[in-house]
Amino acid sequence: MAVSSDTSPTSAPVVPDDVAEAAPATSAGPLDGLKAEAAEHAAARGHYRRGWLVRRVLLVSDIVALLGAFLVVELFFQGSTVVDRIGIRWEAPIFVATLPLWVVAAKVYGLYDRDEQNAEHSTADEFPSIFHLVTVAVWVFFALSWITGLTDPSQAKLATFWGVAILGITACRVAGRSIARSRPSYVQNALIIGAGEVGQSIARKLLNHSEYAINVVGFVDSTPAGPRKDLGDIHLLGSLDSVREVVSAHDVERVIVAFSKESDEELLEVARSLKDLDVQVDIVPRLFEIIGPRMRINSIEGVSMVSMPPLRLSHSSRLLKRSFDLVVATASIVVLSPFLLVIALMIKLDSSGPLLFTQVRMGARDRKFRIYKFRTMVHGADSQKSALLDLNKHASGDARMFKVPGDPRVTRVGRLLRRYSLDELPQLFNVFKGEMSLVGPRPLVLDEDEFVKEWARQRLALRPGMTGYWQILGRTDIPFSEMVKLDYLYVTNWTLGGDLKVVARTIPAILRSQDAY
């Protein structure tokens, strides 16, 4: 194939001018209708909130999945249904009788409580728990069957139920969460304590991610500082002393403490005073920029401490990550080969020029490599870049990144490929060669890499990835500085389970209604 070198890449009081600068209202999104309906019915719904809704939806999903798995297995093994010694079927009533035990076990595994607490929680996050729960339950059933002699299911039958139950519970939970998230009761009203830079950043993230269904009603802060931009109608609702009144008036379910100039004693008193109001209190920790999912809470004499693991990955961890990359990349190349040929044909018929685009990127340990992509721009697009500098999305903010919405150099087929990140499939060959990883830091062009200094260069301790936190949390919408912090957190908190979660969340992120350019 020929290769090109073009460049792919609720109402609130008005804030005084000396406190904050109100920005234009954000455009209507998929969450706006739910927010309006949620506000209209807030007083009537009482305790019918996100936790109440999700727990019941997931309960029904689990029961449906388990009954479905049992029915599938019974139909598949229809000729070998087990009967007791006097010829009466016992399997069905015994299984139905054990359903409450399944629910209790799922509760013990925490499978009904995490959506209310963690806005980012998804079925992918709990798949290991589902796998473990079903595995343990099947083994317990096998042991009890052998001890009591009431039933004698074959190993094949148990193995089939095990696999079908895992897939069924996972699929039904995905469908159940989709239904729950379409209901007004799923929307959580949130109040942010602290109208400074951190509080504004949290509000901006929640505005940009409507899938979290968290409606920020406003800020409270006795001494707010700094103008707010791009926050729509999110304003200051009062001082720290008015937190309880604001929580009650706006039916707040979640209070986020995001720093304030008030003393720690005052913030502690406010947090403690909220416990009788049935609200969740989220506290943004100090040094949050380096606190990731691998951090552990330890204690000494009742004093909680956040422990950071060593940055260095062991040889076994690196070998495990590389083995995972190699197996998945090889299998994907073989399975997707016909699809890759179809894409290549579409590119060739759509516009003149080479099929592939290559570009030098910075890899692990400062080793440069050539990244492979399907060509999505007209031939010679690099020579037109200077004429588009004024259209750079980050020109008025962080010009270290060059992203042009609606880039006129992109071809018709290229726009489709970019929309669903199909242009990045040739990077599977980079993964196979050991230049990239399936999951990792964002592969930066050399001009962007020059701005990564000091501690941030630790992001290159692992190979760049086809996907990563930057992909699932915002793609082109994430500023350069935040992208670097996300990469640093990934490298310093790597686990194989974390990689699996990122892979599982990549497809929903790609399908989400947003542009990629």
N, C-alpha and C positions, 0 to 999 in steps of 0.2 A: 504493500500500500504506500502511496505517496504521503508525505508528511508536510504540514504547513507550520509556520512559526508566527501566526497572528496572535493577538492578545484576546483570550477568552475571559476572561474572568466572569342628689335628690334635692332638691334645691338646697342651697346653702347660702349663708350670708356672704356678701362680697368682701374680699380681702382688701384692706387699705393698700395704697400704692407703695407705701414704705415697708410693707410686710411681704407682699408677693405680687407678681405680675401675672394676671390671668391670661391664659392663652386661648386661642379660638377653640371652640368645641370640637371634639374629635368626630370623625365621620361615623355615621350609624353602622353598627356591626351586628353580627348574629346574636350577640349577647344583649343588645339594647332592648329588644322586645321582651325577653325573659326578665330583664331588670325592671322594666315598667310594670309587668304583670306581677312580679314578686313584690314590688313596693305596694301595689294596690291591695294585695291579699296578705300583707305581712301581719297585720293585726289579727286577722281571722285564723291564720294557720297555727298560731301558738307555737307548740313544741314540734310541729311537723316541719322539721328543717332537714338539711342535707343528711346528717347522720341517720335520722329516723327513716328517710326515704331510701338511702342506699342500703342500709342494713336489710330492709325488707325486700328490696329488689334482688339483692345478692342471695338472700335466703331462698327465694322462689327459684332463682337461677340454679342454685346448687341442687335443690330437690328435683327440678325438671331434668337436669343433666344426669343425676344419679339414676332416676327412674328410667330415663332414656337409655343409659348404658346397660342397665339390667335387662331392659326389653330387647335391645339389639343382641345381647349375648344369648338370651333365651331363644330368640328366633334363629340365630346362627347355629346354635347347638340343639336344635329342636328334637332331634332324634335321641338325645342322650340326657333328657331331663332327669334329675336325681329325685328319687322318692324315698320315703322312709321305709322301714322294714315292713309296715303293714299296708304300704302302697298309697299313702296319702302324700300329696305334694306339700313340702314344707318350705322350699326355698323362697317363694314369693312372699308369704306372710312374715317369714323371718327377716327378709331383707327390708320390707316396709317397716317392721318393728325397730330396725336398727337406724332408721333415718334420723330420729332425734339424737342418737349418739354421733352420727356424722356431723350434725349441726353443732353440737357441743364441742366436738373436736376442732371444727373449723373456727369456732369462737376462741378456743384455747390458742390456736395458731395465729390469732389476730386478723383473720380474713374478713371481718365485718366492721372494723373500726378505723382503718387507716385512711379512707377517703375523706372523712370528716377532719382529720388532722393534717394530712399532707395534700396540698393542692395539686402536686405533680404526680400523685400516686396513680398507677395504672395496673392493668391486669398483668402486664409484663413484669412488674416489680414483684408480684406475689406468685409467679409461676413456680419458683423453687419450693415455696410453702405448699402449693397445691400438689406438686410432684411428691413431696415428702409425706403429706397427709394421706394421699391415696395409697402410696406404697406401704406405709405402716398399717393402714386399715386393712388392706388386702392380706398382709402377712398375719395380722391378728385374727382375721376371719378364717384363714387357712389353719392356724393353730387351734382355734376353738372347734372348728369342724373335725379336726383329727382327734381332739380330746373327747368331745361329746358324742361323736358319731351320728349326729342328727343329719348332717349332709356330707356328701363326699364329692365335691366338685373337682374336675380334672385340672391339671396344671394349665392346659391349653385354655380352658374356660376362664380360669382366674387371670391368666396373663392377658386374655382378650379384654376382660372387664377392666383390668388395670389400665390398659392403653386407651380404651374408649372413654373411661371415666375421666382420665386426665385431660384428654382433648375436649370432651364434652363440657366439663366444668369450666375450662378455660374459655371455650367459645361462648358458652351461655353467659359467663361473666362479662365478656366483651359486649355482647348484645344487651345485657341488663344495664351495664353502665351507660351505654349509648341512650337507652330509654330514660334512665334516671337524669342524665344531663340535659335532656330536653324539657324537663319539668321545672316550673318556676321555683319550687321548693328547694331545688338544688343550688340556687344562687345564694351565696353567702355575702351579707353586708359586712364590710370591714372598716375599721377605724385605725388610722395610723397615728401613733404618738411620736411626735417629732417631725417638724416640717423642714428640716435641714436637707442637706445633699443626699444622705442615705434614705431618709423617708421619701423624698421625691423620686429617688431611683426605684424604690420598691413600688411606689404608685405607678410609675411609668411601665415597669415590667408587667404589672397586673393589667394595665390598660392594653398592652400589646399582646396579651395572651388571654383572649376571651374564652379559650377552652378551659381555663381554671374556674370560670364562673364565680369570680370574686369581685363584688361591686364595692369599690372604695368610696365611702360616703364623704370622707374628708379627713382633715388633720386636726389634731389638738396639740397646742404648744404654747407655753407661756411666753417664750422668747424666740419666736421663729426668725430664721435668718436666710437671706438669699432669695432671689426671684424664682418663681416656678414657671416652667415653660412646657408646652405640649401636654398639659394635664387637664385640658378641657374644663369641666365645671367642678373639679375637685378643689375645694377651698378650705380655709381655716374655719373651724366650727367653734372654737373657744379655747380657753386655757386649760392647763392640766387639772385644775380644780373642777372642771365641768365634765370630766370623762364619764362619770356614771350617768349624768343627765343626757349626754349625747348618745351613749349606748342604748339607753331606754327609748329615747325619742326616735332613733333611726333603726331600731330592731337589729342592732349589731350583734353578730355571732362570733366575730374574730377581731381581736385587738392586737395590732402589731407594734411592738415597742422598737422603734428604729432610731435610737439615740435622741437625746435632748440635752439642753444646757442645764436642766434641772438636776439636783443632786441625786445620788443613787438612793438615798433614804426616801426621797419623795417618790421616785419611780417605783421603789419596792412597795410603798404604801398604796400607790394606785393599783399595782398589779394584784396585791392581796385583797384590795377592796372589790375587785371584779369577780372574785371566785363565787360569790353568791348570786351572780347575775347570769349564770349559765352561758358564759362566753369562753372561747379558747383564747389564751394569751400566747402569742408568738414573740419571742425575744431575739432580735438580731444581736449576735454576740460580738464582743470586741474582737478585733483582728479577724472579722468574718471573711476577709479576702483569702485567707489561707486555710480556712476550716472546711473540710470536705467530708464526704460520706464515710471515709475510713476512720475518722476521728472517734475516739471512745471517751465516754465520761467515766472518770475514776474519782475516788474520793479519799481524803485523809482526814480522819476525825470530823466527818460531817461537812468538810469543805470540798465542793465539786471542782474537778479539774478536767480540762479538755486535753487529751494526750495526742500528740502528732507522731505517727509512725515514721521511721527513717525513710528518706527519699529514695535510697538505693533499692532497686529491685533485685531480688535474688536470681541466681542463674536458673533455678528451677522455674521461677515465674516468667522469666524471659523465654525459656524454652517452651513453656505451656502456651504463652501468647503466640509465639511463632508457629507452633504446631497447629493451633486453631486457625491462624491465618492461612497457612499452606493448605490444610484440608478443605476449608470452605472455599478458598479461591480456586483451587483445582476443580472441585466439584461444580462450582458456579460457571467456570469457563466451559466445561464440557456440556452442561445442561443448557446454557444460554447461547451456545454457538449459532444455532439457526436464527435466533432472535438478533444477534449481533450482525449477521449477514443481511438480514432484512433492513436494519437501520442503516448499514453501509450503502445498500442499494437506494434507499430513500434519499440519502445525502447526495449521492451521485446524480440522481435524476432531478433533484431540486436546484442545484447550483454547481457551477464549475469550480474546480479546485480539488485539493487532496481530501481524502476521507478522514485522516487523523490530524489532530493539532497537537504539537508538543511544545513544552515550555520548561525552562530550567527552574526548578524549585529548590528550596532549602530543606534538606532532609535531616535525619537523626545525626547527632554529633557533628553538625555543620558540614555534612557531606552533601554536595549538590547532586541532583538527579533530574532526569527528564520525565515529566509527567505526561501520560497519554490521555487524550480525550477525543471524542468524536468532534469533528469541526462543526461549529454552530454559527460561524460568521462568514461573511463573504470573503473571498480570497483577497489578501492584502489589507485586512482590517487594521493591522497594526499601524500602517501609515496614516490612518484616519483618526487615530486616538487624540492627537493634539487639537483637532477641531471640535472635540466633544468634552473638553475639560470643564467648560461651564455647566455641562449637564451632569457632572459627577454628583451622585447622591450625597457624598460626604464632603463636598467642596466647602460648604459653609460651616462645617463642624470639624470632622477629623479627615483631612485630605490625604492621610496616609493610605487610604483604601480608595480604589477607583471602581465605582459601580454606577452604571447608567441605566435607570429605569427606561424601558422601551427603547433600548439601544438600536439605532437604525441599521447597524452593521449586521444584526442577527438575521439569519434566513428564516423562512417559514418553518421548515423542518427543525431548524436550530431552536426556534422558540418553543416548540413542543418538547424537544429533548431537554432543554433547560428547565422547563416547567416541572418535569418529573425526574430531573437529575439523571436522565438516561445517557447524557453525554459523558458521564463519568464512569460508565461501565468498563471501558478499556483500562481503567486503573486497576482492574483485577489482575492484569499482567504485571503492573508495578508491584502489587502485593505478592504475586507468585515469585518475582525476582528478588524479593526481600528489600525493596526500596520504600515500600509503604506498608501500612497495616490496614486491616478492615476498619478498626476503630483507633483514633489517635488525634493528635493536634492537627489544626488546619495546615495544609501544605501552602506556605506563603511563597509568593514570587520574591525575587531577590531585593527588589525596591522596597517591599513591605518589611522584609526581614531585617533591613538595616535599622529600623526603628525599635527593634526588640533588644533591650539592653539588660545588663546585669542579671538580677534574679530571674527575670522573665525568660532568659535563654534556657532555663531548666526545662522549658517546654519541649526542647529538642532531645531530651533524654530518651524519648521513645520515638519510633518511626511515625511520620505523619499518617493520618488516616483518611480513608474514603468517606467516613462519617465520624461524628464526634459530638461533643456537647454543643459546639457552634452550629451543627446541623439541626439537632432536635430542638434547640431552644430559640431559633430565630433566623437561621440561614443568613441572608444578606442584611437583616435588620440589626444585627449586633454590631456595635461600634468596635473599632480596632482594639482599644484598651481593654474592653470587657472580654473580647474574644481571647486576648492573651491571658487574662486572669483565669478564664475557663479552662484553657489548655494547661496552665500551671496546676490548677486543681486536679485535672484529669491525671497528669503525670505523677503527682505526689500522692494520689489516692487510688492508684490502679488496682483493680481486681478483675478476674475473669468474669465473675458474676456481673460486674459493672459493664463490661464490654457486651455481654449478652443482652443486658437491659437496653443499652444504646442501640444495638442492632434491632431489637424488637420495636423500639420507638421511632426508628428512622422512617419506616414506611408511612405511618400516620403523619409524621412531620412533612414528608414530601407531598402527600396527598392533601395537606391542609391548604386552604385557599389563600395563597400568597404567591408573590412573584419570586422568581429566581433569575438573577442576572449577573 
